[in-house]
Amino acid sequence: MSELPDQANVVIIGGGVIGASVAWHLTQLGCEGVLILERGQLGCGTTWHSAGNILRMSSDPREVELYTYGVELLSSLQERRDIGWKKCGRVMIARTEKRVAEFDAIARTLQACGVPVDRIQADAVHDKVPVLRTDDIVGALWSPDDGRVNPTDLVDALVREAKNRGARVCEGVAVDQVLTSNGQVTGISTDRGDIRCEAVVNCAGLWARDLGLRNDIDIPVYPVEHFYVLTDVVEGVAPDMPTFRDPDGLIYGREETGGLLFGCFDRNAIPVRPSDLPEPFVFSLLNENWDQFMPYMEEGLHRIPALKHTGIRTLLNGPEAFTPDTEPVFGEAPGLKNYFVLAGMSSAGISRSAGMGRALANLIVEGDAGCDTSNFDISRFGQESNDEAYLRKCVRDAPSRHFNLEH
């Protein structure tokens, strides 16, 4: 167990991919005295069971800018250390003309941003992902620069390089309270002692809300049960197979050790109260819930006929934190100087980690994020949005909004 320092400049609470990215970007900007505190081990929360899919498709140019930078950073890191980065591309398929119209809007945005994208038909989908059923597809998008990464290796690479530039990491440290005086951060109280510091970054993932409440800060993030299955080997699945999304079926997938990882963004998701999770919740999962997943298993059987003859190795159920509008919570907390927040990635943490980490580091060091983050600003939420009953109701619909035509 590493020795806990009594002083730092910036303390980052949470050693998942978001905290690691913030630390990497702070040290890249020359910030000294960066300290990551992790209650368990690096990457032990949501990060380790993330699917690791990296996307560039969005109808919002601000999102495209963040995703584009993320792909650039992953490519650069891969040159120095193997993080499992594969630019394998992504296919998004449409079953309806309404979905095709949505894809057209995405394609126009990507083209305006200089991001390669092609509209393709069912025969091209079959050529790229032979295991998919295509007879009911009316159109599709192909994004060649999408890909996948190993989240654990990504965290390791970011933290190693941050440490090489002077950052420190202390694992097995539970934060009790952010200490303040005269409306400004002065330190951190932990189960291993106090640390004086000038700034704090709350990157505590599904625990970010509870931590914020200790300082009367509203961070409306709340976890739900979130699923994917891992299958035995599937004939026709190659290591470089593109990832895919079937938004009309609320499912997605990719190759995994010769088989498939496919998951869902379900309707009527099941909220998970963080205080009900067993301690320590480190590299941990929730119980399998086939009743909840079965409608999406049936969608998978429809879209991937080979699954009817393929064994299922496991149904993974890991808590994933969402916000009421499925956008991150970003920025300096109102009323408390130098208390910064980056949480509520809403199941896009790996894709958003680079761009959002850079933006927050810029905000801390330069006083400006360097990009338009208005749709992520923590101030967009009122106190009523952080009411637990409201959040538990609201997040039930949050996962499916990833694939909702109206959002």
N, C-alpha and C positions, 0 to 999 in steps of 0.2 A: 504494500500500500504506500503510495507516494506521499511525501510530507506536504501538509497543507501550509501554503504561505500565509502570512498575516497581512499582506498587502498586494494589490494588483491595480492595474489601470482600468481594464474592462473585464468584467466577469460574465461569462456566457453560461447560462444555466441550461444544461441539456447537451448531451454528446451524440445526438443523432446526426443525420446528414445535414440538417439545417444549421445546427450549432457548429458543425465542422466547417461548413461553407462560410459562415460568418467569420470564424476564426481565420480561415485561409485568406479571405479577402481583407480583413483588418491588417493582418501581417503583410500582405502584399502592398498595402498602402503605407507601410512603415510604422504602423501602430505598435508600440511596445507595451509590455505588461499585460498581455492577453492571457486569460486563464479560463479553461473549460472545466466546469464542475459537472460530473455525471453521477446520478444516484446509484446506478448499477455499473455497467460496462459500456464502453463506446458502442453505439449502434444497437443497443439491447432493447429499444422500445419498438416503435413502428418500423424503423428503418430495416431491421434484419429480415422481416417477412414481406417487405415490399416486392412487387413484381419486377421493378427495375426498368419498366418501359419508358422510353424517352420519346416525346412527341414534339412536332413543330406545327401541327395543324391547329389553327384557331381562326375565327372570324374577327378577332380583336387584334389589331396591329401591335398593341402594347404587349400582349401575351406572346405574339410571334417574336418580338424583339428579345424578350426574356428567354424564350426557348432556343432561339438562334444562338445567343451567347452561351447557353448551357451546352449545346452541341460542340461549340468551339472549344470550351474548357475541357469537356470530356475527351475530345480528340487530342488536345495538348497533354492532358494527364496520361493518356494511354501510351503516348510516346515515351514517357519516363517510367511508367510502372503499369503492369497489367491490372486493369480494373474491369476486365470483361466487357469492354465497350465494343459493340458491333453495330455498324451502320447498315443494318439489314433491311431497312425500309418498313413501311406500314401500308396495309390495305384497309380502307374503310368502305364497307359495303352498304348499299341502300336497297331496301325492299319496296320503297314507295317513291312516287314522283315528288312528293313533298320533301322527302329526305334528300333527293337529288337536288332540289332547289337550295336546300341548306348547304349541301356540298359545293354548289356553284358559288355561293357567297364566300365559303372558306377558300375556294380556289382563287377567286378574285383578290382576296386579301393577301394570300401568299404570293401571288404573282406581283402584286403591287409592292410587296416587301422584298422581292428578288429571291424568294424561296422556291425551289423547284417543286412542281406538283403536276400531275397529269390526271385527267378524267379518263377512266378506262371502263371497259365492258366486261361482261361475265367471262368470256373466253380468256381475257388477260388475267382476270382474278384467278381462274383455275390454273393458268400457267405459273403464277407466282406462288400460290398456296394450294397445291393439288388436293389437300385433304378437305377443302371446303366444298360444300354443296353450293352450286351456283345457278340452278335452274329457276330460282325465284328472285334473282338479283336483277334490278333494273338499271343499276349504275354503280360506280365505285370511284374512289379517289386513291391515287398512288402517290405516296410521299417518300422518295428515295432516301432522304436524309434522316428519317426517324430511325430509332434503334433501340438498344437495350444495354444495360450495364449491371454489374454485380454491386448491389448497394453496400454490402459490407466492405468490399475492396475499395469502393469509392471513398467511404468514410476514412478508411485506413490511409489512403493516399493523401487526402486533404489534411488530415491531422498530422501525418508525418512531415509534410512540407511546411505546415504552420509551425510545428515544433522546431524545424530547422531554422525558422526565422524568429525564434525566441518565445513562441507560445508555450504554455504549460498546461498539463492535463492532470486532474485529480479525479479518480474513479472511487466509487463507494462513498460518496459524500451527499447527504441529503440536506437540501436547503430548507431552513425553517422560516426565514423571514428576510426580506430586503430591508435594510436599515436606512432610515431617512432623517433629515433635519432641515427645517425651514423649506419644505417642499422640494428637496433635492436628495438624490441617492448619496449615501455616505459609506455603505458597506453591505455585507452579507452575514447573516447568522446561520451557521450550519451545525449539524450534530457533532462536528469535530472542531468547532471553534469559530470565531469571527474573523472576517477578512475586510479590511478597509479597501474601498475602491471608489473610483470616480463615476463609473457607469456600469449598468447591469443590462444584459440582454436575456429576456425570457424566451428561450427556445425549448420549452419543456413539453412540447407536443400535447398529448392528451391530458397532461397534468398542468398545462399552462393556465387554464381558467382558475383552478383551485389556488395556485400560487399567486395569481393576480389578486384574488379576493383578499388575501392577507394584507394587501396594501390598498384595499378599496379601489382596485383597478378592474374594470370590466373587460374581460377577454372572452367573448362568446364562442368558445369552441367546445364541442362535446362529441365523444366517440360513439360509434355504432359497431355492431358486429359486421365484419367484412370478409368475403369468402373468395377462395379459388381452390381448384382441385389440381392435383398432380397425377398424371396417368403413367401407366407402363409404356413401353416403346410402341410407337405408332408407325406403321409402314407408310412411307412417303414423306415423313418429317425429317428434314435435313437441318444441320446445325445453323445454316445461314438463312433459314426460312424467314420471310418477313413476319412481323407481328401483324395482328388483325383486330379489327373492331367490327362488331355487328350491332350498331346502336339500336336498331329496331327490336332486337332480341335482348338488349341490355347485357351483352356478353362481349368478352375480348379474349385474346389468347396469344401464345407464342410457343416456340420450341423450348423444351427443358429436358436435357440429357436423353435425347432421342424420343421422348414422349412429348406431352403437351402440358402446359400450364394454361388453364382457362378459368376465368372468373367472371363475376357479375357486378353490376351496380344496381342493386335491388330496390324495388319499391317497398314501402313500409318497413324500412330497416329497423333493427332492434337496438335501442339505445343501451349504452353500458355506463353505469355510474362508476367513475374512477375509484371512488372510495370503497366500492364493493370488490375490486380486484384483489386477489390474494397477494400478500407480501412475502418475499420480494417478487414483483412482476418483472422479471429479467429474462430476456429471451423466452418469453412465455406466450401461450396461446389460450384461447377460449375453447370450450368443448365443441366438437362437431355438432352442426345443426342441420341435418338433412331436410327437415321439414321446411326450413326457410330457403335452403338452396335448391330444392328439387325442381321448382318451375324453371330455373336457369340451367339445371342439368338437362332438362327436357329440351330447352333451346339449344344446348350444346349437342345433344344427340341429333337434333334436326340439322344443324349447320355442319356437323362433323360426323358423317355416318359411320366412320371407322370406330367411333367410341362405343358403338353397340357391341363390339367384339374386343374391347380393350379394358384391361383392369384398371381400377382406380387405386392409387397408392395411398392417398390421403385427401381429406377435405380440410383445408387450412382455414381457421377462423381466427382472425387477428383484429383487435380493436383499431379503428381508424377514426381520427378526429375530423369533424366537419364544422363549418360555420353556417349560419342561417342562409347566406347567399352563395356558399361554396367558394368564396374568394378568401385569400389569406388575411390575417390580421397583422398589420405592419405599422411601425412607426413609434414615435415617442408618446408615452402615456400622458394623456391630458392631466395637468395638475401635479405631475411629478417629474421634475427635470432629470434627464439622464437615465430614466427607466424606459428601455426600448423593448419592443415586442416583435417577434416573428414566429407566428404559430398559425394553426388552422389551415394547413396546406390542402385539406380536403381531397386526399388520395392522389395528389399530384406533386408530392414533396420531392421526389427524385428529379422530375422534370423542372420544377420551379426552384430547386435549391441553389443553383449557380446564380441565376439572374436576381433572385430575391436576396441572396446572401451578399451579392455585390452591392445592391441598392442600399441595404441596411448599413453595410460597412461605410459606404460613401456618406450616408446620412450622419453617422457617428463621427467620422473623421473630418468631412468637408462641410457638414451642415446641410447638404443637399443630396438627395438620392441619385441624381444624375439621369433620371428617367421619370416618366409619368406614373406615379403610384397612387393616384387619387382614388381609384376603385378598390384599393387595398387598405386605405387609411383607417387606423383604429378608431378615429373620431366619427366614422360613419354610423357607428352603433350607439344607441342610447342605452341607459341602464336597464330598460325593460327587456332588451334583447338578451341580457345575461341571466334572466330569471330561469332557474333550472327547469321548471315545468314547461315554460315556453320552448326552451332549447330541446328538451326531450321530444316534444311534439314536432318541432321544426325539422330536426335532423332526420326524422323518419323518411322524409322526401328528398333529402339532400343527395344521397348517392345517385339516384336515378336521374337527377338533373344533368349529370355529365352527358347523358344521351338524349335529353329531352329537347324536342324541336322548338319548344317555346323559350328555351334558355340558351 
